[in-house]
Amino acid sequence: MSLLTLTGVTIRMAGRTLLNGADLTVDPGRRIGLVGRNGAGKSTLFKAITGILPIDGGDIRFSSRARMAQVKQEAPSGPQSLLDTVLEGDEERSALMAEADDPTTEPMRLAEVHDRLHAIGADAAPARAATILAGLGFDATTQQRPVDEFSGGWRMRVALATALFANPDLLLLDEPTNHLDLEATLWLETWLAKFPGACLLISHDRGLLDRCVDSIAHLDQMKISLTPGGYDEFVRIRTERAMQQTKMAEKVADQKAHLQSFVDRFKAKASKAKQAQARIKAIAKLPQIESVIEDHVTKFNFPEPAQMSPPILSMEQVSCGYDGNAILKNLSLRIDMDDRIALLGANGNGKSTLAKLIAGRMEAMNGQLRRGPKLRVGYFAQHQEEELIDHETPIDHMQRAIPGATLQQVRAQLARFGLDADRASNQVSACSGGEKARLLLALATRDAPQLLILDEPTNHLDIDAKDALVRALGNFSGAVLLITHDPNLVELVADQLWLVSDGTVKNYDGDMDEYRVYLSERARITGRPAGRGDATGMGGKHSKKPVDNKAVLAPLRKTAKAAEQKLAKLSEEQKKVEDILGNPAIYQPHRMADMITAKTRLSDLKREIKSAEAEWLAAEEALEAATA
């Protein structure tokens, strides 16, 4: 039985039709990524599913026995602790606990309450809530602090933790990584991969969509189409369909042209009138092939910077911080024109502080920081959106930023980031989040900088705009310093990784897959998340003393062996499924359902194998560390 069924759903907003007769079915345990261009109606659809927004036609049915959860739009507040806030998110548990503590509860009812509390695992709830909060960056001490002590971004993490803790049958997540750092995003990926319930996920993170969903629901032209597999598979299938559709349209057009030429030649001749009429009827019977509507390809284009001799920036024993308190100490770093650097490390460890230091937004407390004499730095940070003036246009902002530039030059700089004449003339208050991000990128690069610092540049960019940013960075001949929660962006852009941790900055020699394993292993050994002020550092995963106790080593060996067996079993199943898909017979029309089932299973297996590989590597490294 399906959890959620949308049948012929129509939704209109402000006189515009977003969905028209759209269908979608979500089965138990199914994980579906919801994609579409900005404004297609993804978030609006969530509001309709939860009953916040009435629909204009069709039907939305949710199983009466199932539970649904989503992240509340308002950040939690109040004097209660983070842990208590998350625990209160389970309304059934909270109500039962209140009944259990009420001295007026009847004995028979009290027995029922305790049975139900046992059934839902109420005793283990605090530990489960603490684990989720830890994964999102809150250590045990922080979890006991009042919610009101935290900023809006950190409180939104608590809202996410509350939704995850609810352990629903259907979880709705709308851009869940926007308020997370890279470490928390990687933890969320692992959590979602193991989540047994169904999930509808809106995200512009291609990596998240590839690793955490088994199907893609595409909102396009007011309909919803479902494709098995992750986002890369969706792109491949969509491209193949478009090519087939184009070929079919060309074939029909050729047939129509051939028949029409006969009609044009002989329709006036009485002896050929019947044949001409027959061909007119044949033209009418030709199938109507919908034209392939090519989406506008988003393009970004950074100005070409003047070349400089290396290094363009260097530091020797530099410290920096606020109000006389050093956040980062003894930094000895250099940046060259061709560097592509991504900063790793949890929020609160100093990534943005380092970015401000390099950008010249703050001074070094001591040490030597040398900049090239003609170095220009472009600095993009999401918080700069608050500095935009609502009643002014992008043109107004750019004219003030480059006084003396002609209107044509101003428009050209805005057009580099897709702000055409119409968008550039709108007031900022009417611009979308993505358009404001484009304006900030245009402002940051107006002087053709040799060093571009990007602090969370993609929070409001859709997938196409992200791809455009990656392409533009690939063509950019200057240096790039990147801070992002998107591991896919790191993999595509960066060729160096710097880990900001323990009050300093060090090169990290591994790749993102190794960093995932490192984070998992560090959390297992230290018992601490990659949270604020984490002091584990690069040596954390081998920082424990050698362990010779057989009672300790035995479980580690057992875990490593179990992980290896699990990986072997999954790999064997993957080979069988690939053999099935390698048989041409499965692509026959009458076996379409078998083909879709096999492709979906293959997608699941690839995700499970990646997770199993990480578990096996972590177990082997833990065993190695314990026996070293």
TAHUCOR-V820805 format. One record per residue. N is the residue number from 1. SS is DSSP state (a for helix, b for strand, c for the rest). OMEGA is omega as a letter, one per 40 degrees, with the letter a starting at -180 (NA if undefined). BURIAL is 1 if it has 9 or more other ideal C-beta (glycine too) atoms within 8 Angstrom, else 0. Layout:
n=[N & N]
ss=[SS & SS]
omega=[OMEGA & OMEGA]
burial=[BURIAL & BURIAL]
//
This chain:
n=[1 & 2 & 3 & 4 & 5 & 6 & 7 & 8 & 9 & 10 & 11 & 12 & 13 & 14 & 15 & 16 & 17 & 18 & 19 & 20 & 21 & 22 & 23 & 24 & 25 & 26 & 27 & 28 & 29 & 30 & 31 & 32 & 33 & 34 & 35 & 36 & 37 & 38 & 39 & 40 & 41 & 42 & 43 & 44 & 45 & 46 & 47 & 48 & 49 & 50 & 51 & 52 & 53 & 54 & 55 & 56 & 57 & 58 & 59 & 60 & 61 & 62 & 63 & 64 & 65 & 66 & 67 & 68 & 69 & 70 & 71 & 72 & 73 & 74 & 75 & 76 & 77 & 78 & 79 & 80 & 81 & 82 & 83 & 84 & 85 & 86 & 87 & 88 & 89 & 90 & 91 & 92 & 93 & 94 & 95 & 96 & 97 & 98 & 99 & 100 & 101 & 102 & 103 & 104 & 105 & 106 & 107 & 108 & 109 & 110 & 111 & 112 & 113 & 114 & 115 & 116 & 117 & 118 & 119 & 120 & 121 & 122 & 123 & 124 & 125 & 126 & 127 & 128 & 129 & 130 & 131 & 132 & 133 & 134 & 135 & 136 & 137 & 138 & 139 & 140 & 141 & 142 & 143 & 144 & 145 & 146 & 147 & 148 & 149 & 150 & 151 & 152 & 153 & 154 & 155 & 156 & 157 & 158 & 159 & 160 & 161 & 162 & 163 & 164 & 165 & 166 & 167 & 168 & 169 & 170 & 171 & 172 & 173 & 174 & 175 & 176 & 177 & 178 & 179 & 180 & 181 & 182 & 183 & 184 & 185 & 186 & 187 & 188 & 189 & 190 & 191 & 192 & 193 & 194 & 195 & 196 & 197 & 198 & 199 & 200 & 201 & 202 & 203 & 204 & 205 & 206 & 207 & 208 & 209 & 210 & 211 & 212 & 213 & 214 & 215 & 216 & 217 & 218 & 219 & 220 & 221 & 222 & 223 & 224 & 225 & 226 & 227 & 228 & 229 & 230 & 231 & 232 & 233 & 234 & 235 & 236 & 237 & 238 & 239 & 240 & 241 & 242 & 243 & 244 & 245 & 246 & 247 & 248 & 249 & 250 & 251 & 252 & 253 & 254 & 255 & 256 & 257 & 258 & 259 & 260 & 261 & 262 & 263 & 264 & 265 & 266 & 267 & 268 & 269 & 270 & 271 & 272 & 273 & 274 & 275 & 276 & 277 & 278 & 279 & 280 & 281 & 282 & 283 & 284 & 285 & 286 & 287 & 288 & 289 & 290 & 291 & 292 & 293 & 294 & 295 & 296 & 297 & 298 & 299 & 300 & 301 & 302 & 303 & 304 & 305 & 306 & 307 & 308 & 309 & 310 & 311 & 312 & 313 & 314 & 315 & 316 & 317 & 318 & 319 & 320 & 321 & 322 & 323 & 324 & 325 & 326 & 327 & 328 & 329 & 330 & 331 & 332 & 333 & 334 & 335 & 336 & 337 & 338 & 339 & 340 & 341 & 342 & 343 & 344 & 345 & 346 & 347 & 348 & 349 & 350 & 351 & 352 & 353 & 354 & 355 & 356 & 357 & 358 & 359 & 360 & 361 & 362 & 363 & 364 & 365 & 366 & 367 & 368 & 369 & 370 & 371 & 372 & 373 & 374 & 375 & 376 & 377 & 378 & 379 & 380 & 381 & 382 & 383 & 384 & 385 & 386 & 387 & 388 & 389 & 390 & 391 & 392 & 393 & 394 & 395 & 396 & 397 & 398 & 399 & 400 & 401 & 402 & 403 & 404 & 405 & 406 & 407 & 408 & 409 & 410 & 411 & 412 & 413 & 414 & 415 & 416 & 417 & 418 & 419 & 420 & 421 & 422 & 423 & 424 & 425 & 426 & 427 & 428 & 429 & 430 & 431 & 432 & 433 & 434 & 435 & 436 & 437 & 438 & 439 & 440 & 441 & 442 & 443 & 444 & 445 & 446 & 447 & 448 & 449 & 450 & 451 & 452 & 453 & 454 & 455 & 456 & 457 & 458 & 459 & 460 & 461 & 462 & 463 & 464 & 465 & 466 & 467 & 468 & 469 & 470 & 471 & 472 & 473 & 474 & 475 & 476 & 477 & 478 & 479 & 480 & 481 & 482 & 483 & 484 & 485 & 486 & 487 & 488 & 489 & 490 & 491 & 492 & 493 & 494 & 495 & 496 & 497 & 498 & 499 & 500 & 501 & 502 & 503 & 504 & 505 & 506 & 507 & 508 & 509 & 510 & 511 & 512 & 513 & 514 & 515 & 516 & 517 & 518 & 519 & 520 & 521 & 522 & 523 & 524 & 525 & 526 & 527 & 528 & 529 & 530 & 531 & 532 & 533 & 534 & 535 & 536 & 537 & 538 & 539 & 540 & 541 & 542 & 543 & 544 & 545 & 546 & 547 & 548 & 549 & 550 & 551 & 552 & 553 & 554 & 555 & 556 & 557 & 558 & 559 & 560 & 561 & 562 & 563 & 564 & 565 & 566 & 567 & 568 & 569 & 570 & 571 & 572 & 573 & 574 & 575 & 576 & 577 & 578 & 579 & 580 & 581 & 582 & 583 & 584 & 585 & 586 & 587 & 588 & 589 & 590 & 591 & 592 & 593 & 594 & 595 & 596 & 597 & 598 & 599 & 600 & 601 & 602 & 603 & 604 & 605 & 606 & 607 & 608 & 609 & 610 & 611 & 612 & 613 & 614 & 615 & 616 & 617 & 618 & 619 & 620 & 621 & 622 & 623 & 624 & 625 & 626 & 627 & 628]
ss=[c & b & b & b & b & b & b & b & b & b & b & b & b & c & c & b & b & b & b & b & b & b & b & b & b & b & b & c & c & c & b & b & b & b & b & c & c & c & c & c & c & a & a & a & a & a & a & a & a & c & c & c & c & c & c & c & b & b & b & b & b & b & c & c & c & c & c & b & b & b & c & c & c & c & c & c & c & c & c & c & b & a & a & a & a & a & a & c & c & c & a & a & a & a & a & a & a & a & a & a & a & c & c & c & c & c & a & a & a & a & a & a & a & a & a & a & a & a & a & c & c & a & a & a & a & a & a & a & a & a & a & a & a & a & a & c & c & c & c & c & c & a & a & a & c & b & a & a & a & c & c & a & a & a & a & a & a & a & a & a & a & a & a & a & a & c & c & c & c & b & b & b & b & b & c & c & c & c & c & c & c & a & a & a & a & a & a & a & a & a & a & a & a & a & c & c & c & b & b & b & b & b & c & c & c & a & a & a & a & a & a & a & c & c & b & b & b & b & b & b & c & c & b & b & b & b & b & b & c & c & a & a & a & a & a & a & a & a & a & a & a & a & a & a & a & a & a & a & a & a & a & a & a & a & a & a & a & a & a & a & a & a & a & a & a & a & c & c & c & a & a & a & a & a & a & a & a & a & a & a & a & a & a & a & a & c & c & c & c & c & c & c & c & c & c & c & c & c & c & c & c & c & c & c & c & c & c & c & c & c & c & c & b & b & b & b & b & b & b & b & b & b & c & c & b & b & b & b & b & b & b & c & c & b & b & c & c & c & c & b & b & b & b & b & c & c & c & c & c & c & a & a & a & a & a & a & a & a & a & c & c & c & c & c & c & b & b & b & b & b & b & c & c & c & c & c & b & b & b & b & b & a & a & a & a & a & a & c & c & c & c & c & b & a & a & a & a & a & a & a & a & c & c & c & c & c & a & a & a & a & a & a & a & a & a & c & c & c & c & c & a & a & a & a & c & c & b & a & a & a & c & c & a & a & a & a & a & a & a & a & a & a & a & a & c & c & c & c & c & c & b & b & b & b & b & c & c & c & c & c & c & c & a & a & a & a & a & a & a & a & a & a & a & a & a & c & c & c & b & b & b & b & b & c & c & c & a & a & a & a & a & a & a & c & c & b & b & b & b & b & b & c & c & b & b & b & b & b & c & c & c & a & a & a & a & a & a & a & a & a & a & a & a & a & a & a & c & c & c & c & c & c & c & c & c & c & c & c & c & a & a & a & c & c & c & c & c & c & c & a & a & a & a & a & a & a & a & a & a & a & a & a & a & a & a & a & a & a & a & a & a & a & a & a & a & a & a & a & a & a & a & c & c & a & a & a & a & c & a & a & a & a & a & a & a & a & a & a & a & a & a & a & a & a & a & a & a & a & a & a & a & a & a & a & a & a & a & a & a & a & a & a & a & a & a & a & a & c]
omega=[a & i & a & i & i & a & i & a & i & i & i & i & i & i & a & i & i & i & a & i & a & i & i & i & i & i & i & i & a & i & a & i & a & a & a & a & i & a & a & i & a & a & i & i & i & i & i & a & a & i & i & a & i & i & a & i & i & a & i & a & i & a & a & a & a & i & i & i & i & i & i & a & i & i & i & i & i & a & a & a & i & a & i & i & i & i & i & i & i & a & a & a & a & a & i & i & i & i & a & a & a & a & a & a & a & a & a & i & i & i & i & a & a & i & a & i & i & a & a & i & a & a & a & a & i & i & i & i & i & i & i & i & i & i & a & i & a & i & a & a & a & a & a & a & i & i & a & i & a & i & a & a & i & i & i & i & i & i & i & i & i & i & i & a & a & i & a & i & i & a & i & a & a & a & a & a & a & a & a & i & a & a & i & i & i & i & a & i & a & a & a & i & a & a & a & a & i & a & i & a & i & a & i & a & a & i & i & a & i & a & a & i & i & i & i & i & a & i & a & i & i & i & i & i & a & a & i & i & i & a & i & i & i & i & a & a & a & i & i & i & a & i & i & a & i & i & i & i & i & i & i & i & i & i & a & a & i & i & a & i & i & a & a & a & a & a & i & a & a & a & a & a & a & i & i & i & i & a & i & i & i & i & a & a & i & a & i & i & i & i & i & a & a & i & i & a & i & i & i & a & i & i & a & a & i & a & i & i & i & e & i & i & i & i & i & i & a & i & i & a & a & i & i & i & a & i & i & a & i & a & i & a & i & i & i & a & a & a & i & a & i & i & i & i & a & i & a & a & i & a & a & i & i & i & i & i & a & a & a & i & i & a & i & i & i & a & a & i & a & i & i & a & a & a & i & a & i & a & i & i & a & a & i & i & a & a & i & a & a & a & i & i & i & i & i & a & a & i & i & a & i & i & a & i & i & i & i & i & i & i & a & i & i & a & i & a & i & i & a & a & a & a & a & a & i & i & a & i & a & a & i & i & i & i & i & i & i & i & i & i & i & i & a & a & a & a & a & a & i & i & a & i & a & i & a & a & a & a & a & i & i & a & a & i & i & i & i & i & i & i & a & i & i & a & a & a & i & i & a & i & a & i & a & i & a & a & i & i & i & a & a & a & a & i & i & i & i & i & i & a & i & i & i & a & a & i & i & a & a & i & a & i & i & i & i & a & i & i & i & a & i & i & a & a & a & a & a & i & i & a & a & i & i & a & a & i & a & a & a & a & i & a & i & i & i & a & i & a & a & i & i & a & a & i & i & i & i & i & a & a & i & i & i & i & i & i & i & a & i & i & i & i & i & i & i & a & i & i & i & a & i & i & a & a & a & a & i & a & a & i & a & a & i & a & a & i & a & i & i & i & i & i & i & a & i & i & i & i & i & i & a & i & i & i & a & i & i & a & i & i & i & i & i & a & a & a & a & NA]
burial=[0 & 1 & 1 & 1 & 1 & 1 & 1 & 1 & 1 & 1 & 1 & 1 & 0 & 0 & 0 & 0 & 0 & 1 & 1 & 0 & 1 & 1 & 1 & 1 & 0 & 1 & 0 & 1 & 0 & 1 & 1 & 1 & 1 & 1 & 1 & 1 & 0 & 0 & 0 & 1 & 1 & 1 & 0 & 1 & 1 & 1 & 1 & 1 & 1 & 1 & 0 & 0 & 0 & 0 & 1 & 0 & 0 & 1 & 0 & 1 & 0 & 1 & 1 & 0 & 0 & 1 & 0 & 1 & 1 & 1 & 1 & 0 & 0 & 0 & 0 & 1 & 0 & 0 & 0 & 0 & 1 & 1 & 1 & 0 & 1 & 1 & 1 & 1 & 1 & 1 & 0 & 0 & 1 & 1 & 0 & 1 & 1 & 0 & 1 & 1 & 0 & 0 & 0 & 0 & 1 & 0 & 0 & 0 & 1 & 1 & 0 & 0 & 1 & 1 & 0 & 1 & 1 & 1 & 0 & 1 & 0 & 1 & 0 & 0 & 1 & 0 & 0 & 1 & 1 & 1 & 0 & 1 & 1 & 1 & 1 & 1 & 1 & 1 & 1 & 0 & 0 & 1 & 1 & 0 & 1 & 0 & 1 & 0 & 0 & 1 & 0 & 0 & 0 & 1 & 1 & 1 & 1 & 1 & 1 & 1 & 1 & 1 & 1 & 1 & 1 & 1 & 0 & 1 & 1 & 1 & 1 & 1 & 1 & 1 & 0 & 1 & 1 & 0 & 0 & 1 & 1 & 1 & 1 & 1 & 1 & 1 & 1 & 1 & 1 & 1 & 1 & 1 & 1 & 0 & 1 & 0 & 1 & 1 & 1 & 1 & 1 & 1 & 1 & 1 & 1 & 1 & 1 & 1 & 1 & 1 & 1 & 1 & 1 & 1 & 1 & 1 & 1 & 1 & 1 & 0 & 0 & 0 & 1 & 1 & 0 & 1 & 1 & 1 & 1 & 1 & 1 & 1 & 1 & 1 & 0 & 0 & 1 & 1 & 0 & 0 & 0 & 1 & 0 & 0 & 1 & 1 & 0 & 1 & 1 & 0 & 0 & 1 & 0 & 0 & 1 & 1 & 0 & 0 & 1 & 1 & 0 & 1 & 1 & 0 & 0 & 1 & 1 & 0 & 0 & 0 & 0 & 1 & 1 & 0 & 1 & 1 & 0 & 0 & 1 & 1 & 0 & 1 & 1 & 0 & 0 & 1 & 0 & 0 & 0 & 0 & 0 & 0 & 0 & 0 & 0 & 0 & 0 & 1 & 0 & 1 & 0 & 1 & 1 & 0 & 1 & 0 & 0 & 1 & 0 & 0 & 1 & 1 & 1 & 1 & 1 & 0 & 1 & 1 & 1 & 1 & 1 & 0 & 0 & 0 & 0 & 1 & 1 & 1 & 0 & 0 & 1 & 0 & 0 & 0 & 1 & 1 & 1 & 0 & 1 & 1 & 1 & 1 & 1 & 1 & 1 & 1 & 0 & 0 & 1 & 1 & 1 & 1 & 1 & 1 & 1 & 1 & 1 & 1 & 1 & 0 & 0 & 0 & 0 & 1 & 1 & 0 & 1 & 0 & 1 & 0 & 0 & 1 & 0 & 0 & 1 & 1 & 1 & 1 & 1 & 1 & 1 & 1 & 0 & 1 & 1 & 0 & 0 & 1 & 0 & 0 & 0 & 1 & 1 & 1 & 1 & 1 & 1 & 1 & 1 & 0 & 0 & 1 & 0 & 0 & 1 & 0 & 0 & 0 & 1 & 1 & 1 & 0 & 1 & 1 & 1 & 1 & 1 & 1 & 1 & 0 & 0 & 0 & 1 & 1 & 0 & 1 & 1 & 1 & 0 & 0 & 1 & 0 & 0 & 1 & 1 & 1 & 1 & 1 & 1 & 1 & 1 & 1 & 1 & 1 & 1 & 1 & 0 & 1 & 1 & 1 & 1 & 1 & 1 & 1 & 1 & 1 & 1 & 1 & 1 & 0 & 1 & 1 & 1 & 1 & 1 & 1 & 1 & 1 & 1 & 1 & 1 & 1 & 1 & 0 & 0 & 1 & 0 & 1 & 1 & 1 & 1 & 1 & 1 & 1 & 1 & 1 & 1 & 1 & 1 & 1 & 1 & 0 & 1 & 1 & 0 & 1 & 1 & 1 & 1 & 1 & 1 & 0 & 1 & 1 & 1 & 0 & 0 & 1 & 0 & 0 & 0 & 0 & 0 & 0 & 1 & 1 & 1 & 1 & 1 & 1 & 1 & 1 & 1 & 1 & 1 & 1 & 0 & 1 & 1 & 1 & 1 & 1 & 0 & 1 & 0 & 1 & 0 & 0 & 0 & 1 & 1 & 0 & 0 & 0 & 0 & 0 & 1 & 0 & 0 & 0 & 0 & 1 & 1 & 0 & 0 & 1 & 1 & 0 & 1 & 1 & 0 & 0 & 1 & 1 & 0 & 1 & 1 & 0 & 0 & 1 & 1 & 0 & 1 & 1 & 0 & 0 & 1 & 1 & 0 & 1 & 1 & 0 & 0 & 0 & 0 & 1 & 0 & 0 & 0 & 0 & 1 & 0 & 0 & 0 & 1 & 1 & 0 & 1 & 1 & 1 & 1 & 1 & 1 & 1 & 1 & 1 & 1 & 1 & 1 & 1 & 1 & 1 & 1 & 1 & 1 & 1 & 1 & 1 & 1 & 1 & 1 & 1 & 1 & 0 & 1 & 1 & 0 & 0]
//
